[in-house]
Amino acid sequence: MALAADQEISAQGPGARQVYSLAWPMTLKAIFLHGTVVIDGFLLSSLGEGALAAMGLAAALGGIVLGVIFAFSHAMQIRTAQAFGGGDPVFLKSVLASGLAVSLCIGLAGVALIFAFGGALIAALAPTAEIAAQAQTYLYIFSIVILAEAIGQCIASFFNGCSRSKLPLYGYLLSVPINVTSSIVLIHGLWGLPALGVAGAALGSASAISIQTVFWAALLLRTNGHLTRIKGWHRDTFAPTVRRHIGFSLPIAATFVSATMSTHVCSLIYANMSLNGFAAMTLIAPWNMLAGQVAMQWTQATGILVAQLLGKQTPEPMLDRFLASAWRGAFVAAAIVAAIFLAMCLSLNLIYPNLETETRAILFGFLPILLIIQFPRATNAICGNTLRAAGDTVYVMHIFVWSQWAFRVPATALFILYFDLSAFWILSLFLWEEVLKFPAFHRRLWRGDWKRSNVAT
């Protein structure tokens, strides 16, 4: 029965079921991924605002390095899928080795910069000397998390690209309980251990992420240890192989870094809004990040499978059938996200009972935008991930960078600083950004060049 089902999939190509099988572990993993600092913040809240300020300041600096690592790991995911689809073990080994080399170099460079300049920067930004000292300690210990994630996220992306997305999820199911338990013990000094406060939270995270990375490395050796015995490199020698990997990854990484920076710039501009409007924009951001993972991971799983199909040199009619099926699934995922926001807005009195009435009214007023935006955002993401899978990474980068820096950032400044518009119109800029990207993405996809891409280069 299973063999017959596999043969049917091979003959007709993958469909929405295969996207779902790949996407749901990636969705849970993404939610856990954003939880490390959230867990630390929750556990440190009992120590007061000073401890939270120290952690927030250190996490902001460490998060910059982690953001670059995560950006390159996304490119690693697509490149792995291309190699896995082609079935070339030399290509697959080359992608893994190149990705690890690049990610480790980023991690080491980031940690070196933290130890060279982090202390002085924190001293300049911290409101008190005590908070600065706590933040420095947290940041130096958090460097262990950075180095572990440099290896771990690369391995997790390799697993995803090989359609084994459950393996990274197992790592998070192991590390999250360890993180919570060890942080509580080390923060408050339970079981006879010293109470380390902020440093305890950092040590708890470092221990959990290190164990998670060791676990993933053991899984990698078990599932792909044979790659160490493969001779040769995809580009004859290792140096040009790494250069090709960097050339493929840079536009994708630049896209993610640009998105993060533009969001931070807009957040600084939001500080000039009314207090209630600023609070509403701040509160809606984590909802967007977490709820949006449902549709976003579906589209990323679609990109992985497209990369695998292109690596296999799949016929164009099969590619069209798969993408049509995945596209329909993306609309279902968008509808689920819209339903989450509908439930959230209808439950504001229960979720945020202590908020001022005006702030809750602003949040409820966001509902039309939150319902509509999910659909153009999902279809744009399908286009972007499909084009990336085909190697059209520079074009996708231009769409994102120009829509952010030539439209959303200046429009945000204009709407707030000059016109003094309400929070509803500020949030609407995210919708108009998706509308602006829509023709550029879809025209490129419908042209069909991506279906004839040779990704094994």
N, C-alpha and C positions, 0 to 999 in steps of 0.2 A: 504493500500500500504506500509506504513512504517513498520507495523507489519510483513508483508510478507517478506520485505527486511531483517528485523532483524532475522527472523526465518531462512532465507537462509544463512545469515552470521553465525548463530549459528550452522547450519548443516555442512557448508563447512569450517568454520573457517575464521578468518580475512584474508585480502589480502593487496595489495599495497594501495588500497583506504583508508583503515583504518590507515595504516602507515602515509600516506599523511595528513589525518585529524589531526593526533596527532603531526606530525613533523612541519607543517608550522607555527603554533603559537610558538612552541619551538624555531624555527629558528629566528623569529622576536624578541622574548624575549632575546635570546642570543646576538643578535646584540645590543639591547637596554642595556643589562647588561654591555657590555664593554664600554658603552657610558658615564658613570658618570664622570670619570676622563677626558675623551676626551672633554666633554662639558666644564668642569672647565678650562682645558688648553686653549681651544679656546677663552673663555670669558676673561681669564686673560692675553691673549697675548697682549692686548692693554696696559697693565701696564708695559710691558718690560720684559727683560730676567730675572731680579732678582725675579720677582713674579713667573715666570714659574719655575725657579730653586727651589724656596721654595716649590711650590706645588708638583713638581716632586720628590723632596727628601722625603716629608711627605707621598705622595701617595705610594712611593716604600715601605716604612715601613708598612703603613697600609694595603697595598696590600698583604703582606705576611700573615697576619691574615685572610683577606678575602679569600685568596687562599685556606687556610685550611678549612674554612667554606664551600666554594663552592665544595671542594673535598668530604667532608662528605655529602653534600646535594645530590651529584650524587648517592652515595650509598643509601641514603634515598629513592631516586626515584625508584630504583630497588626493594628494600625491600618492599616498599609500593605496587608496582605492584604485587609482589608475594602474599601479603596478600589480596589485592583486588581481584585477580584472584581466590583465594581460597574461597572467600565469608565468611570468619570467622571474625565477628565483634570484637572479643577479640584480635585476631592477628592484625587487622587493628588499633585498639586503642593503642595497645602495641607499634606498629611501630611509630605512631605519637608521643606518649608521650616520647618514648626513643629517637627519633630523635631530638625532641625539647630540651630534657635534655642535650644531648651530644653537640648540636650546641650552646646552651646558655653557657655551661661550656667553650667551646672553645672561644666564644666571650668575656666572662668575663675574662678568663685567658689572652687573647691577650690584652685587654684594660688595665689590671693590669700591664702587662709587659711594655706597652707603657708609662704609667704614671711613672713607676719605672725607666726605662732605656732610654725611647725615647728621652727625652730632652738632656741627655749627649751624646747620639749617634749622634743626629742631630748637636749638637755643634761641635763635632769632625769632621763631614763630610762636613758641610756647608762652603763655601768659605769666607763668611763674617758674622759678628755678626748680621747684619740686616736681612740677608736671614735666618739665624738660628732662629731668633725670629719669623719671619713670618711662617717658616716651623713648629715650635713647636705649634704655635697657630692653624694652619691648622690641624695638626695631632691630637691635643686634641679635637677639634670640630669634626673631622672625626671619633672619637671614637663612636659618636652617630650613624654614618652610620654602623659601625661594629656591634654594638649591635642590631640595627634594622634589618640588613641583617642576623644576626644569627637566628632570628625568621622568617623573611620573606622568606629566601631561603629554609628553612625547610618546610614551608607551601606550597611554590610554587612547590617543589619537590613532596610533598604529592599529590597535585592536578594533576601533570603530571602522577604520578604512578596510579592514579585513572582514567586516560584517559580524564581529564578535563583541557587540556593544554591551552585552551583559557582564563581561569581565571587568571593565572599569567600574560598573555599578557595584559589583561585589566588594571592590576596594573601599568604596565610600560606606557601604553597610558595615564594614569592619572599622573604619577610622572614626566615623562620627561618634559612636558610643565611647570609644577610647578618648576622643577629644573632650567630650562632656565630662566623663568621669575624672580623668587626670587633671583637667582644668579646675574642677570644683575642689579636688583634694589639694592641689598646689596653691590655689588662690587663698583658701581659708585655713590651710595647715591641718588637715585631718589626718587620722591614723598616725599621729606622732611626728608628722613631717612639718617643716617650718612654713608659716604663712607668707607666701611670696607676693601676694597681691597681683599687680599688673604683670610682673615677670612670670608668675605662675600661669597666667592665661597664655602667654607666649610659649612657655615650655610645654603646656598641654597640647597646643596646636602643633608645635614642632614634633613632639613625640608621635602624635596621631598621623601626621602627613608622612613622616619618615617610615613608620610601619606600613602605611598604605603603599608607599613607593617600593619598599622591599617586597611586599606581597605581589605587586604588579610585575616586578622584575622576575620573581620566581615563576609566575604564570607565563611570562614571555619566554623564559628559557625552556619551560615545559612544552609550550605550543610551537615555538619557532626557533628552538635551539639549533636545529639543523642548518639555519642560515649561516651560522659561524663557520660551517665547513664548506660553504660555497666559495669558489674561487672567482676572482675578477671583480670589476666594477662596471657600472652602467656606462660610464664615460671613460673607459680604458683605465684611468687611475683615479685615486680618491679625490685629489684636489679639484679637477674639473667636474667631478660628480657633485661635490659640495657646492661649487659655484652655480651649477645648474639648479640645484635645490634652492639656493638663495634667490636666484633669478625668478623662479616660480613663486616663491613664498613672499618676497618683498611687497608686491602690490596688494596681496591679501592682508598681510600684516599691517601695511600702511592704511588700508581701509578701516581695520578695527581700531588702530591707534587714533586715526582721525575722528572716528565716531566717539571715542572716549573723551578726547580733548575738546571737541565741539560741545559735548554734553556738559563738561566741567565749566567751560566758558559761559554757556547759557545759564548754568546754575549760579554763577557769580552775578550775572545780570539780574537774575530773579530776585536777588537780595534788595533790589531797588523797588520791588512791588510793595503793595500794601501788606501788612503783617498776615492777614487772613489769606490773601492770594498766594503769598510766598509759602505759607504753611500747607495750603492745598496742593501746590505744585510739588512740594517736598514729599508729601504723603503719597501722591499718585505714582511717584517714580519707582518705589520698590514693587508696587502692584504691577506696573508695566513690565518690570524686569522678570518677575516670577511667573505671572500668568502668561506672559508672552512666550515663555519657553515651550508651551504646548505646540504652537504653530511654528516657532522658529526651529525647533529640533526636527519637526516633520520635514521642513524644507531642507535642512542640512542632511538628513537621511536620504532625501531625494537626490541631492547632489552627489553623495557617496555612491549611490547605485548607478547614477548616470556615468560617473567616472569609471566604475567597474565595467559597465556596458561598452563604453568607448574604448577601454583597454582591450576588450574582447573583439573590437571591430564589429559590433552588432549592426545588423542591417537597419536602414533608416525607418522602415515601417514598424519594426519592433520598438525602436526608440520612441516613435510617435505614440504608440499604444501605451507604453509605460508612462510617459510624461503626462498623457491625458488622464490616466488613472491616478497618478500622484497629484495632479492638479485638483482633481475632484476631492481627494482626501485633504488637501490643503484648505479648501473652502470649509470642509467639515471642522478641521482644527480651528480655523478662524472663528467659526460659529461657536465652538466650545469656549474660546477665549472671551468672545463677546458676552456669552451667557454668564461667565464668571464675573465680568464687570457689572452686568445687570444685577446679579445677586449682591455684589459688593455695595453698589449704590443704593439698593433697596434696604440694605441692612446697616446703613451708616450710624443710626442711633444706637445699635447694639455694638458695633465694632469700635466706634469712637464716641462713647457717651460723654466724655469730658471735654470734647471740642466745643468751641463756640458755635452758636447756631449759624452764623454767617459763613464760617469755614465749611461746615457740613453742607450748606446750601451751594457753595462754590463747587465742592466735590460732586454733588448731585447734578449740577449743571454741566459737568464734563461728560455726562452719560451719552449724549448723541455722538460726540466725537469718538468716544471709546467704543461704541458699537460699530460705527462706520469704518473706522481706520483699519480694523483687523483684516478686512478683505483686500483692499489694495496693498496693504503691507505683506500679506501672505503671498499674493500673486507676484509681487515684485521680488520677494525672497526666492520664490521658485525660479524665476528668471535668473537672478543673480547667482544662485548656487549652481544652476545648470551651466551657465556660461563659464563660471570658475572651473567646473569639472572638465570643461572642454579646453581649458588653458587660456581663456579670454579674460585674464585677470586684470590687465591694465585698463581695459574698457570699463569693467565693473568698478574699479577703483575710482576712475574719473567721475562716474555717475554719483557715487557716494560723496566724494570730496567736494565736488562743485555744488551739489545740492545742500551740503552742510555749510560750507564756508562762503559761498556766493549767495545763498538764500537764507537758511534758517538762522544762522548766527547774526548777520546784520539785520534781518527782519525782527528778531527778538529784541535787539538793542533799540531799533526804531520804534517798535510797538510799546516798549516799556519806558525808555528814557525820553522819547519825544512825544508820542501820542498818549501815553499813560493809559493804555487799554486794559481791560479786565483780564483775569486769568483764563477765561474761556477762549479769548482770541489768541492768547499766548500758546495755549495747548493746541489750538487749531493749526498752528504752524507745522506741527508734526504731520497732520493730515495733508496739508498743502504740499509738504515735502514729498510725500508718497505720490501724490497726483503729478508732481513735477517729474519724478523719476519714471512714472508709468510708461509714457511713450518711448523713452530712450531704451528701457529694458525690453519691452515687448517687440519693438521694431527689430532690434538686434536678434532676439530669439526667433521670431517668425521668419527671418531671412534664411535660417536653416544651416548656416555655415558650420555651426557647432557640431552637427551630426556627422561631419566628415573630418573632424579633427584627428590628427595623429598624436595621441597623448604619450606615446612611448618614446619620447625624445628627451 
